[in-house]
Amino acid sequence: MTLVAVMFQLWDTTHSTAWTGAAALAQALPLIAFGLFAGALAVAGAADTVAVVCRSTVVQLHTPDALLGRVAAAEQIVGQAGPDVGNFRAGLLAVPLGATTTLVSGGARCVLAVAAVARTTPALTARGSTGR
């Protein structure tokens, strides 16, 4: 309601389509940005869900039956605590190194960790292998 009232007052004062349109756009931009951010957040949440399902599937397929309960519990703890530990690391490094360096170093560490796991456990990278 306020948006409409302000537009009418601006039109009555200036009789300018350009100023009225600019003011309307300026007031609408936060709503548009919120919609874009909400959409991006929804996509990120969906991608995280897919990653959790894939990680759980890999753990269940490649763990011996005798250890499955313990390994699944450890995987769940890592999945829940990992983001908090990463946020803590980023917070500690962001002040002395800057946000960009912290972000890039965190991404590089993730890539190196995946490469190390792939190199040390070739059964995980074998196609069609269930590991059992």
Steps between C-alpha positions, in 0.01 A plus 500: 500500500781738588668434167187607311445808722860614453473456123182712487657771717813503286292524182289782645815688601719452189265389219804306375467145375876453522523599869192299592631196314846537655352519848282196434801306374706604801228375731455178304871410481521361856202274427662379177834444674328312782331276243830427327675427828215278618515309171876457530459383858241243390734370227788478749280312746393253233862446395598439863223243535624316190855507640386354833312219327797422274743502794276273705458263206876475447554433871234228508621332181871497588490411869517139622179388670675447836608866510200664334337638816819654637607643164154641432502668843844649438389618155196668652712680761741620231209612282348703781817639658699554179331823393537648849871414509540650151322818607724523806812458282375761257429743781846456649677545165284778356636768731873450437481376138188666361178346376618419147815318609302310762237395246754390241713312754192318633399394149856387423508295821174329399638412157823370654305291752288343225814428295668341804200278570475400133871416491506300824174309444483392136196281572291816543585619151451162326190509285231248582672386819289455812798432724338197664 
